[in-house]
């Protein structure tokens, strides 16, 4: 039976590969590498998913003893671009968050804009760093890591992608020869519509908005279709490259991250996304079993997700408005808290791919694609990040939030401000921030010293790494940290925060949302968040073959994972592959 399946799979993908202009590589005994990143899934939530049967395929392989699962700290800030840069390029100090402000350019940066990502990627490649993925393929990432082929990747968006070689009936064949995908897409769309009706419209006000504008249901279906198509194409592409013998392969799956941000990391919708991901893992691994070379599969996350409450919802005003209120003088503010548009990114990726396909379609087919792209452009929330709302003027204060982490820049000054300068010019601001119940930590610089300030005391991290504590340590004692779910000890946390504060593009002040052991305050509109400290967001996971003596718990961060993969796959070791 296995021989028949192998013949069927190889025949199918050989036909599709020819149709798409993607030839097979020669057979080899050299082991290939597949890296699957599950965005936002913490070690704690993975454990729960495995125990509750949410990921039956992965749980079965771990029970067989083929694989181990371990927690690890992937990097700080606990956000995807930071960890991805460390994994692909071995660098951690080029990115201070998901959003920040470049004082020299006088320009905000957000790591969902292709132009901004390309600029950061060029910085990561400086010094001759080629990236981990040379000769391989990269999917749904921010950075390409030196991959020869990139699809749905921001740093190379606009270059030829998945559908660049498809001619005529190629796309139709991709669907016809994968009928299981059609069923999965329809099921995902139906499930997401039901979730929106049941969980998204729980209040009378939400139902009134829906009854006034029933097209919201069509919008939900459209968003669900985009997400389903993206993830099916992503899985198809990985399977195609495994068949072709390409290595290394790297892909990021965002289903759980999107659901956890919107509903919360413990919500049934978020855990249902893990069942879908488990099915994708099974499909990818089955293809590895039929490939023309042996493959090794690593499954990991970049960070976790902590339940959260928005600062504005709890306290009735945004963080920027609170800052402006306590500067005791009129200032202009640039604080953009955009609507949650994560679900639209699937369509943005797809439309970028379809733009290249238009040239190969019939006039009627091209017209349909153009109409779809126009609809996405009209419906997708417009990002206003990057402006203060005052054309031709520069704001005096810029606030850029990445979940529970916020960088505050006082741009009325032409240089980064020391704590003493802030205290002299705006004497009430520091006290107000430190005493605010929604802010757990205020971080500033004075020369080479970094001050970590809480309501009951402060820790000063000196240039040589030593710490001085005044009053109660704001990073908490070890027993409380263990009780509240902290992953890093106080000294390690202090060093990570000091490193962040010394980055050239970090804010004059850095603020972390308060964490009470159950929930963290976030500066965005989210029910699950990451980017700072506290709870499951700190603890990522790594699934790896059981015969490897890895100790991810001892790694500094994703730079050590990068070093391990680079060194190991130069020697092409014989590892297990995940399969029945």
C-alpha positions as CSV (number, residue, x, y, z in Angstrom):
1,X,0.0,0.0,0.0
2,X,2.8,2.4,0.9
3,X,4.4,1.8,-2.5
4,X,1.2,2.6,-4.3
5,X,0.8,5.8,-2.3
6,X,4.4,6.8,-3.0
7,X,3.8,6.2,-6.7
8,X,0.6,8.3,-6.6
9,X,2.1,11.1,-4.7
10,X,5.2,11.3,-6.9
11,X,3.2,11.1,-10.1
12,X,0.8,13.9,-8.9
13,X,3.5,16.2,-7.8
14,X,5.7,15.5,-10.8
15,X,2.8,16.5,-13.1
16,X,2.2,19.7,-11.1
17,X,5.9,20.5,-10.9
18,X,6.2,20.3,-14.7
19,X,3.0,22.4,-15.1
20,X,4.5,25.0,-12.7
21,X,8.0,24.9,-14.2
22,X,9.6,23.5,-11.1
23,X,11.8,20.5,-11.9
24,X,12.9,17.9,-9.4
25,X,16.3,17.8,-7.8
26,X,18.5,14.7,-8.2
27,X,17.9,12.1,-5.5
28,X,20.4,12.3,-2.6
29,X,21.1,10.7,0.8
30,X,21.9,14.1,2.3
31,X,19.3,14.9,4.9
32,X,17.1,17.9,4.2
33,X,15.8,20.3,6.8
34,X,12.1,21.4,7.4
35,X,11.4,24.1,9.9
36,X,7.8,24.7,10.8
37,X,7.1,27.7,13.1
38,X,3.7,27.9,14.8
39,X,3.3,31.6,15.5
40,X,2.3,32.6,19.1
41,X,1.9,29.1,20.6
42,X,3.4,28.8,24.1
43,X,4.9,25.7,25.6
44,X,2.1,25.8,28.2
45,X,-0.7,26.0,25.6
46,X,1.0,23.3,23.5
47,X,1.0,21.0,26.5
48,X,-2.7,21.6,27.1
49,X,-3.5,21.0,23.4
50,X,-1.6,17.7,23.5
51,X,-3.3,16.5,26.7
52,X,-6.8,17.5,25.5
53,X,-6.4,15.8,22.1
54,X,-6.3,19.0,20.1
55,X,-3.2,17.9,18.2
56,X,-3.6,14.1,17.9
57,X,-1.0,13.4,15.3
58,X,1.8,15.3,17.0
59,X,0.8,13.8,20.4
60,X,0.9,10.3,18.9
61,X,4.5,10.8,17.7
62,X,5.6,12.2,21.0
63,X,4.0,9.3,22.9
64,X,5.9,6.9,20.6
65,X,9.1,8.4,21.9
66,X,10.2,9.6,18.4
67,X,10.2,13.2,19.5
68,X,10.8,15.3,22.5
69,X,9.2,18.6,23.4
70,X,10.9,21.3,25.5
71,X,10.3,24.9,26.5
72,X,12.8,27.6,25.4
73,X,13.2,31.3,25.5
74,X,13.3,32.5,21.9
75,X,14.2,36.1,22.4
76,X,13.2,39.5,23.7
77,X,11.0,41.4,22.9
78,X,8.8,38.4,22.6
79,X,7.6,39.2,19.1
80,X,8.0,37.5,15.7
81,X,10.4,39.8,13.8
82,X,12.9,39.7,16.7
83,X,13.0,36.0,16.9
84,X,12.9,35.4,13.1
85,X,15.9,37.7,12.7
86,X,17.8,35.8,15.3
87,X,16.9,32.4,13.8
88,X,17.6,33.2,10.2
89,X,20.6,35.6,10.6
90,X,21.9,35.0,14.1
91,X,21.2,38.6,15.1
92,X,19.1,39.9,17.9
93,X,20.0,43.6,18.2
94,X,18.6,45.1,15.0
95,X,14.9,45.2,16.0
96,X,13.4,46.8,19.2
97,X,9.9,45.5,18.7
98,X,7.1,45.2,16.1
99,X,6.8,48.9,15.9
100,X,9.3,51.7,16.6
101,X,10.5,55.1,15.5
102,X,13.7,55.9,13.7
103,X,14.8,59.3,15.0
104,X,17.4,59.8,12.4
105,X,15.0,59.2,9.5
106,X,12.1,60.8,11.5
107,X,10.0,57.9,10.4
108,X,8.0,55.2,12.2
109,X,8.7,51.6,11.3
110,X,6.2,48.8,11.4
111,X,7.1,45.2,10.5
112,X,4.2,44.5,8.3
113,X,5.2,47.0,5.6
114,X,7.3,45.4,2.9
115,X,9.4,48.5,2.4
116,X,10.3,48.7,6.1
117,X,11.0,45.0,6.3
118,X,13.3,45.2,3.3
119,X,15.2,47.9,4.9
120,X,15.7,46.0,8.1
121,X,16.5,42.8,6.1
122,X,19.3,44.7,4.4
123,X,20.7,45.7,7.8
124,X,20.6,42.1,8.9
125,X,22.5,41.0,5.9
126,X,25.2,43.6,6.5
127,X,28.6,42.2,7.3
128,X,28.2,39.4,4.8
129,X,25.6,37.3,6.7
130,X,24.0,35.2,4.0
131,X,21.2,33.7,6.1
132,X,20.2,30.2,7.2
133,X,18.1,29.3,4.2
134,X,20.6,29.5,1.4
135,X,19.5,27.4,-1.6
136,X,16.2,26.6,0.1
137,X,12.7,28.1,0.3
138,X,10.9,30.4,2.7
139,X,7.1,30.8,3.2
140,X,4.9,33.3,5.0
141,X,7.9,35.0,6.7
142,X,9.0,38.6,7.2
143,X,12.6,37.9,6.2
144,X,13.8,35.5,3.5
145,X,16.9,34.3,5.3
146,X,18.8,34.1,2.0
147,X,16.3,31.6,0.5
148,X,16.5,31.0,-3.3
149,X,12.6,30.8,-3.5
150,X,10.3,32.9,-1.4
151,X,6.5,32.9,-1.2
152,X,4.2,35.2,0.9
153,X,7.4,36.8,2.3
154,X,7.4,40.5,3.1
155,X,11.1,41.2,2.4
156,X,10.7,39.9,-1.2
157,X,7.1,40.8,-1.9
158,X,6.8,41.8,-5.6
159,X,9.3,39.2,-6.8
160,X,8.2,36.1,-8.7
161,X,6.5,33.7,-6.2
162,X,4.4,30.5,-6.1
163,X,2.3,31.1,-9.2
164,X,4.9,32.8,-11.3
165,X,5.4,29.6,-13.4
166,X,1.7,28.7,-13.7
167,X,0.4,28.7,-17.2
168,X,-3.2,28.4,-18.4
169,X,-4.8,25.4,-16.6
170,X,-2.0,25.1,-14.0
171,X,-3.9,26.7,-11.1
172,X,-7.0,24.6,-12.0
173,X,-4.9,21.5,-11.9
174,X,-3.6,22.4,-8.5
175,X,-7.2,22.3,-7.2
176,X,-8.5,19.4,-9.2
177,X,-5.7,17.1,-8.1
178,X,-6.2,18.0,-4.5
179,X,-10.0,17.5,-3.8
180,X,-9.3,17.1,-0.1
181,X,-8.2,20.8,0.0
182,X,-11.5,21.9,-1.4
183,X,-13.4,20.1,1.4
184,X,-11.0,21.6,4.0
185,X,-11.4,25.1,2.6
186,X,-15.2,24.9,2.7
187,X,-15.2,23.4,6.2
188,X,-12.8,26.2,7.5
189,X,-15.0,28.9,6.0
190,X,-18.2,27.4,7.5
191,X,-16.6,27.0,10.9
192,X,-15.3,30.6,11.0
193,X,-18.7,31.9,10.1
194,X,-20.3,30.0,12.9
195,X,-17.6,31.2,15.3
196,X,-18.2,34.8,14.3
197,X,-22.0,34.4,14.9
198,X,-21.6,32.6,18.2
199,X,-18.5,34.3,19.8
200,X,-18.2,37.5,17.9
201,X,-21.9,38.6,18.4
202,X,-22.4,37.9,22.0
203,X,-23.5,41.4,22.9
204,X,-26.8,43.1,21.9
205,X,-24.7,46.0,20.5
206,X,-22.8,43.6,18.2
207,X,-26.1,42.1,17.0
208,X,-27.5,45.6,16.3
209,X,-24.5,46.5,14.2
210,X,-24.8,43.2,12.3
211,X,-28.5,43.7,11.7
212,X,-27.9,47.2,10.4
213,X,-25.2,45.9,8.0
214,X,-25.7,42.1,7.3
215,X,-22.8,42.3,4.8
216,X,-20.6,41.7,7.8
217,X,-21.4,38.0,7.4
218,X,-20.1,38.1,3.8
219,X,-17.0,40.0,5.1
220,X,-16.4,37.2,7.6
221,X,-16.7,34.5,5.0
222,X,-14.4,36.4,2.7
223,X,-11.7,36.7,5.4
224,X,-12.1,33.0,6.3
225,X,-11.7,32.1,2.6
226,X,-8.5,34.1,2.4
227,X,-7.0,32.5,5.5
228,X,-8.0,29.0,4.3
229,X,-6.6,29.6,0.8
230,X,-3.3,31.0,2.2
231,X,-2.7,28.0,4.5
232,X,-3.7,25.4,1.9
233,X,-1.3,27.0,-0.7
234,X,1.4,27.2,2.0
235,X,1.0,23.5,2.8
236,X,0.8,22.6,-0.9
237,X,4.0,24.5,-1.6
238,X,5.9,22.9,1.2
239,X,4.8,19.5,-0.1
240,X,5.8,20.4,-3.6
241,X,9.3,21.4,-2.4
242,X,9.7,18.3,-0.3
243,X,8.8,16.2,-3.4
244,X,11.4,18.2,-5.4
245,X,14.1,17.6,-2.8
246,X,14.6,21.3,-1.8
247,X,16.4,22.1,1.5
248,X,16.3,23.9,3.8
249,X,12.5,24.8,4.0
250,X,11.0,27.3,6.5
251,X,7.4,28.2,6.9
252,X,5.4,30.2,9.5
253,X,1.7,29.2,10.3
254,X,-0.3,32.1,11.8
255,X,-3.7,30.5,12.4
256,X,-3.3,30.2,16.2
257,X,-1.7,33.6,16.5
258,X,-4.6,35.3,14.7
259,X,-7.3,33.5,16.7
260,X,-5.5,34.0,20.1
261,X,-5.1,37.8,19.5
262,X,-8.8,38.1,18.7
263,X,-10.4,35.7,21.2
264,X,-7.6,34.9,23.7
265,X,-5.0,32.2,23.9
266,X,-7.3,29.8,25.9
267,X,-10.4,30.3,23.8
268,X,-12.0,27.3,22.0
269,X,-11.5,29.0,18.6
270,X,-7.7,29.3,19.2
271,X,-7.5,25.6,20.2
272,X,-9.6,24.6,17.1
273,X,-6.9,26.3,15.0
274,X,-4.4,23.9,16.5
275,X,-6.4,21.0,15.2
276,X,-6.1,22.4,11.7
277,X,-2.4,22.9,12.1
278,X,-2.1,19.3,13.3
279,X,-3.6,18.2,10.0
280,X,-1.1,20.3,8.0
281,X,1.8,18.8,10.0
282,X,0.5,15.3,9.2
283,X,0.3,16.2,5.5
284,X,3.8,17.7,5.3
285,X,5.2,14.7,7.2
286,X,3.5,12.2,4.9
287,X,5.1,13.9,1.9
288,X,8.5,13.7,3.6
289,X,7.9,10.0,3.9
290,X,7.5,9.7,0.1
291,X,10.3,12.2,-0.8
292,X,13.4,11.4,-2.9
293,X,15.7,12.3,0.1
294,X,15.4,12.0,3.9
295,X,14.1,15.0,5.8
296,X,14.3,16.2,9.4
297,X,11.4,18.1,10.8
298,X,11.6,20.7,13.6
299,X,8.4,22.3,14.9
300,X,8.7,25.3,17.2
301,X,7.2,28.6,18.2
302,X,8.7,32.1,18.4
303,X,6.9,33.2,21.6
304,X,3.7,32.5,23.5
305,X,0.6,34.4,24.2
306,X,-0.7,35.8,27.5
307,X,-4.4,36.8,28.2
308,X,-4.6,40.6,28.2
309,X,-6.8,43.6,28.7
310,X,-6.3,46.8,26.6
311,X,-5.0,49.8,28.5
312,X,-7.6,52.1,26.9
313,X,-10.5,49.8,27.8
314,X,-9.3,49.5,31.5
315,X,-8.5,53.1,32.1
316,X,-10.6,55.0,29.6
317,X,-7.8,56.7,27.7
318,X,-4.9,55.6,25.5
319,X,-1.3,55.5,26.7
320,X,-0.5,58.5,24.5
321,X,-3.3,60.6,25.9
322,X,-2.1,59.8,29.4
323,X,1.4,60.9,28.5
324,X,0.3,64.1,26.9
325,X,-1.9,64.9,29.9
326,X,1.1,64.7,32.3
327,X,3.6,66.7,30.3
328,X,2.1,69.9,31.7
329,X,2.5,71.8,28.4
330,X,0.8,71.6,25.0
331,X,2.4,68.9,22.8
332,X,1.4,67.2,19.6
333,X,1.1,63.4,19.8
334,X,1.7,60.7,17.2
335,X,0.1,57.5,18.6
336,X,-1.6,55.2,16.1
337,X,-3.6,52.3,17.4
338,X,-4.8,50.8,14.2
339,X,-7.8,48.4,13.9
340,X,-7.0,44.7,14.1
341,X,-6.4,43.8,10.5
342,X,-4.4,40.6,10.9
343,X,-7.0,38.5,9.1
344,X,-6.6,40.7,6.0
345,X,-2.9,39.9,5.6
346,X,-3.9,36.5,4.0
347,X,-5.6,38.4,1.2
348,X,-2.8,40.9,0.8
349,X,-0.4,38.0,0.3
350,X,-2.7,36.3,-2.1
351,X,-3.3,39.4,-4.1
352,X,0.4,40.0,-4.5
353,X,0.7,36.5,-5.9
354,X,-2.3,36.9,-8.2
355,X,-0.9,40.1,-9.7
356,X,1.8,38.0,-11.2
357,X,-0.7,35.4,-12.4
358,X,-2.9,37.9,-14.3
359,X,-0.5,38.0,-17.3
360,X,-1.1,34.3,-17.9
361,X,-4.9,34.2,-17.6
362,X,-7.5,34.8,-20.3
363,X,-9.0,38.3,-20.4
364,X,-12.1,37.1,-18.5
365,X,-9.9,35.4,-15.8
366,X,-7.7,38.4,-15.5
367,X,-10.8,40.6,-15.0
368,X,-12.0,38.4,-12.2
369,X,-8.6,38.7,-10.4
370,X,-8.5,42.4,-10.8
371,X,-12.0,42.7,-9.3
372,X,-10.9,40.6,-6.3
373,X,-7.9,42.8,-5.8
374,X,-10.0,46.0,-6.0
375,X,-12.4,44.5,-3.4
376,X,-9.6,43.8,-1.0
377,X,-8.2,47.3,-1.4
378,X,-11.6,48.8,-0.7
379,X,-12.5,46.6,2.3
380,X,-9.2,46.1,4.1
381,X,-8.6,48.6,6.9
382,X,-6.2,51.3,5.9
383,X,-3.1,51.6,8.0
384,X,-2.5,55.1,9.2
385,X,0.7,54.2,11.0
386,X,3.4,56.6,10.2
387,X,1.6,59.9,10.6
388,X,0.6,62.2,13.4
389,X,-2.5,63.4,11.6
390,X,-0.9,66.8,11.2
391,X,0.3,67.1,7.6
392,X,3.7,68.8,7.3
393,X,4.2,68.8,11.1
394,X,6.4,66.5,13.2
395,X,4.8,65.4,16.5
396,X,6.5,66.3,19.8
397,X,5.7,62.9,21.3
398,X,5.7,59.5,19.4
399,X,4.3,56.4,21.0
400,X,4.8,53.0,19.3
401,X,3.3,50.0,20.9
402,X,4.0,46.3,20.3
403,X,1.4,44.6,22.5
404,X,2.4,45.2,26.2
405,X,5.6,46.9,25.2
406,X,5.6,50.6,24.2
407,X,8.5,52.9,23.1
408,X,8.0,56.5,24.0
409,X,10.0,59.1,22.0
410,X,10.1,62.8,22.9
411,X,11.0,64.2,19.5
412,X,10.7,67.8,20.6
413,X,14.4,67.2,21.4
414,X,16.8,66.4,18.6
415,X,18.7,63.7,20.5
416,X,17.8,60.7,22.7
417,X,16.9,62.0,26.1
418,X,18.5,60.8,29.4
419,X,16.3,60.3,32.4
420,X,17.7,63.4,34.1
421,X,16.7,65.5,31.1
422,X,13.2,64.1,31.1
423,X,12.9,64.7,34.9
424,X,14.0,68.3,34.6
425,X,11.8,69.3,31.6
426,X,8.7,67.2,32.4
427,X,8.9,66.7,36.2
428,X,5.5,65.1,36.6
429,X,5.7,62.6,33.7
430,X,8.0,60.0,35.2
431,X,6.2,59.9,38.6
432,X,2.8,59.6,36.8
433,X,4.1,56.7,34.6
434,X,5.7,54.8,37.5
435,X,2.6,55.2,39.7
436,X,0.1,54.2,37.0
437,X,-1.5,50.8,37.9
438,X,-1.5,49.8,34.2
439,X,2.2,50.2,33.8
440,X,4.4,47.5,35.4
441,X,7.9,48.9,34.5
442,X,9.3,52.1,33.3
443,X,12.8,51.9,31.7
444,X,15.2,54.8,30.9
445,X,18.9,55.5,30.4
446,X,21.4,57.7,32.0
447,X,24.7,57.4,30.2
448,X,25.5,53.7,30.0
449,X,23.3,52.9,33.0
450,X,19.8,51.6,32.5
451,X,17.1,52.2,35.1
452,X,14.3,49.7,35.6
453,X,11.7,51.5,37.7
454,X,8.6,50.1,39.5
455,X,6.2,51.5,42.1
456,X,8.1,50.1,45.1
457,X,11.7,50.4,43.9
458,X,14.3,50.4,41.1
459,X,17.1,48.3,39.7
460,X,20.0,50.0,37.9
461,X,22.0,47.9,35.4
462,X,25.5,49.4,35.0
463,X,27.7,49.2,31.9
464,X,29.6,46.2,33.3
465,X,26.4,44.2,33.9
466,X,26.3,44.7,37.6
467,X,23.0,45.6,39.2
468,X,22.2,47.9,42.1
469,X,18.7,47.6,43.7
470,X,17.0,50.5,45.5
471,X,13.9,49.6,47.6
472,X,12.0,46.5,46.3
473,X,13.4,44.9,43.2
474,X,10.9,45.7,40.4
475,X,11.7,42.4,38.7
476,X,10.3,40.5,41.7
477,X,11.7,37.7,43.9
478,X,12.2,34.2,42.5
479,X,9.3,32.6,44.4
480,X,6.8,35.2,43.1
481,X,8.2,34.8,39.6
482,X,7.6,31.1,39.8
483,X,4.1,31.5,41.1
484,X,3.2,34.1,38.4
485,X,4.7,32.0,35.6
486,X,7.8,34.0,34.7
487,X,10.4,32.1,32.6
488,X,13.5,34.3,33.1
489,X,15.0,35.0,36.5
490,X,15.5,38.5,37.7
491,X,19.1,38.8,36.6
492,X,18.5,37.5,33.1
493,X,15.4,39.7,32.8
494,X,17.5,42.7,33.8
495,X,20.1,42.0,31.2
496,X,17.5,41.5,28.4
497,X,15.8,44.8,29.3
498,X,19.1,46.7,29.5
499,X,20.1,45.3,26.1
500,X,16.8,46.5,24.6
501,X,17.1,50.0,26.2
502,X,20.6,50.4,24.7
503,X,19.5,49.7,21.1
504,X,19.9,52.9,19.0
505,X,16.2,52.9,17.9
506,X,14.7,52.2,21.3
507,X,12.5,54.9,22.9
508,X,13.6,57.5,25.4
509,X,11.4,55.6,27.8
510,X,10.2,52.0,27.4
511,X,7.0,50.9,29.2
512,X,5.8,47.4,30.0
513,X,2.2,46.7,30.8
514,X,1.4,45.5,34.3
515,X,1.2,41.8,34.9
516,X,-0.9,40.5,37.8
517,X,-0.2,36.8,37.4
518,X,-3.3,36.1,35.3
519,X,-3.5,38.9,32.8
520,X,-1.2,41.5,31.3
521,X,-2.2,45.1,30.3
522,X,-1.6,45.6,26.5
523,X,-1.4,48.9,24.7
524,X,-3.2,47.4,21.6
525,X,-6.8,46.2,21.3
526,X,-6.2,42.5,21.9
527,X,-7.5,39.7,24.1
528,X,-4.2,37.8,23.8
529,X,-0.9,39.6,23.6
530,X,2.9,39.2,23.4
531,X,5.9,41.4,23.1
532,X,6.7,42.0,26.8
533,X,7.0,40.0,30.0
534,X,4.6,38.0,32.1
535,X,3.0,34.6,31.7
536,X,3.0,32.3,28.7
537,X,4.3,34.9,26.2
538,X,7.8,34.3,27.5
539,X,7.8,30.5,27.0
540,X,8.1,29.1,23.5
541,X,8.4,25.4,22.6
542,X,10.6,23.2,20.4
543,X,9.7,19.7,19.2
544,X,12.9,17.9,18.0
545,X,14.0,14.3,17.3
546,X,14.5,12.2,20.4
547,X,18.0,11.0,19.6
548,X,19.3,14.6,19.7
549,X,20.8,15.7,22.9
550,X,19.4,19.2,22.7
551,X,18.9,21.3,25.8
552,X,16.9,24.3,24.5
553,X,16.2,25.4,28.1
554,X,19.9,26.4,28.3
555,X,19.9,28.4,25.1
556,X,20.2,32.2,25.3
557,X,17.6,32.7,22.6
558,X,17.1,31.9,18.9
559,X,20.7,32.8,18.1
560,X,21.7,29.5,19.7
561,X,19.1,27.6,17.6
562,X,20.6,29.3,14.5
563,X,24.1,28.2,15.5
564,X,22.9,24.6,16.1
565,X,21.2,24.3,12.8
566,X,24.1,25.9,10.9
567,X,26.7,23.7,12.5
568,X,24.6,20.5,12.4
569,X,23.5,20.7,8.8
570,X,26.9,21.4,7.5
571,X,27.6,17.9,8.7
572,X,24.3,16.6,7.5
573,X,23.6,14.2,10.4
574,X,21.1,11.3,10.3
575,X,18.1,12.4,12.3
576,X,14.6,10.9,12.5
577,X,11.8,12.2,10.5
578,X,8.3,12.6,12.0
579,X,6.0,10.0,10.4
580,X,3.9,6.9,11.3
